[in-house]
Amino acid sequence: MASHDEGEATPRRELVAFVPSLMALEESLLHLQQRELIETVEGGYRFQVELVRRWFAERP
């Protein structure tokens, strides 16, 4: 998600490739939404705060 441009949604189908199971994906997305780090938007998910996206994008 962090590799996308500011405000750009990451489609769910792209996220599936990064987790071991659909259950793990669901749990992770729910956890991130509860902490208000990501939000659902038409077409997928995105970071709510641009600074947080940039921080993740710069991590190795």
N, C-alpha and C positions, 0 to 999 in steps of 0.2 A: 504494500500500500504506500509506503514512504517513497518509493521510486517514481510514483506518478506525480504529475504536476499539481500545483496548488489548486485545491477545490475539486480535483478530478476524482471521480468514483472508480474504485477497483471492483470489477465484476466478480461475483461469487465464484465463477468457474476458474478464475485465476488463483483464488485463494486455496482451492482444494488441493492444488499441487504442492502446497507447503506444509500440510499437516498429515499425520499418519492415518486419520480416519475422519469420517464425517461428524462423528460424535465429538471428537476433539475440536474440530472446526466450530461446531455449534457452541460448545462450552467457551472457547476462546473469544468468539465474537460477542457472546452474551456478557462475558466478564468485562471486555473492553467497553461495551456499551454502558454497563452499569457504572463503570468508573468515568464515564463521559469522555473517553478518549476518541471513540469513533462514533459515527452516526450512520444510519441507513439513509440512502438516497436512491432515487430512481436509478436502477442499473447496478447497484452495489453498495459499497461502504466507502467512507472517507474519514479522515481525521477531522475532528471538530475544530482543533486549534492548529493553525499553520506552523507555529513554532515547534509544536510536538512532532509534526510530520518531518520537519527539517532535522530535528534532533535524531530521529530514527534513521533518516536518510544518510546522515553523516557517520553512523556507526559502522564499523567493519563487519 
